[in-house]
Amino acid sequence: YEVMDARELSFGNESFDLIIDKGTLDAVVCGTDVKSAVRDLLSGLSRVLRPGALLLVMSYGRPDDRQFYLEDDEYGWTVSAK
């Protein structure tokens, strides 16, 4: 595995078919400068996901507290919560 800041991924564009986030979004939301940090995180994830790929976010937060970040038109994602 590689260690890096999730807001500054060094992977090439469209590198992954699946990304699993277990708590990263939660950690960023609990930090400082939340809007900018979340935008940096999700923009980077969007960049490295291939078209049609899946981003699986497992969060301690309620869907109402996280889903609106993922529904930003910038990413073009279809979002569902369970």
N, C-alpha and C positions, 0 to 999 in steps of 0.2 A: 504494500500500500504506500501511498504518498501522503505527506503532511503538507498542508498549505491552507491559507486563508480562504474560506469558502466564498468570500466576496471578491476574490482575485484569482480565479482558477486559471492554471497555466495549460490546460488541455486545449486542443484544437477545436474549432467549430464543428458541431454535429458529430461528436465523438461517442455518444452513448445512446443506447436504446432504452435504458432504464436508470433512473437515479432514485435511491432510497434515502430519504431524510428522516432520521430518528432523533429529533430534538434540536437540530440546527436552527430551524426557523424560530423555535421557542427561545433559544439562547439569544438570537439576534433581536427578537422583539423585547427581551428583557434588558437589553443594553442601552447605550446612549445613541442619540441621533437616529432614532428608530426608522423613520421614513427613508432616509438615505441608505442606511445599512440594509434594510429589507430590499430596497430597490436594487442595490448592488448585488446582493445574494441571488435574488430571483432573475435578474438580467443575466448574470453569469450562468446560472443553471439553464436558462432558456437558450443561451448561446451554444452550450455544449450538448444539448439534446438534439437528436436527429428529428426530422419531421415525423410525426406520428408516434414519437417515443412517449414513455410514461414517467411522470414524476410522482412518486408515492411519498406523501408527507404524513408521518405519524407524529401527532402532537398531543401534549398534555392539555393544551388550550381547547376551549370549546370551538366548534366550527365557526360560530358567529364571530369569534375573536381572531380568526386566522384566514378564513375563506376570502374575505374581501381583498387581501393582499394578492392572492393567487388569481383573482378574477380581473386583474388589470388588463385592459385591452392591449397593452404593449406586448404581452406574451402570447395572446391568441389561444389560450388554453381553454379546454372544456373542463370545468371543475365540478366534482361531485364529492359529497361528504357522507361518511357513514359513521 
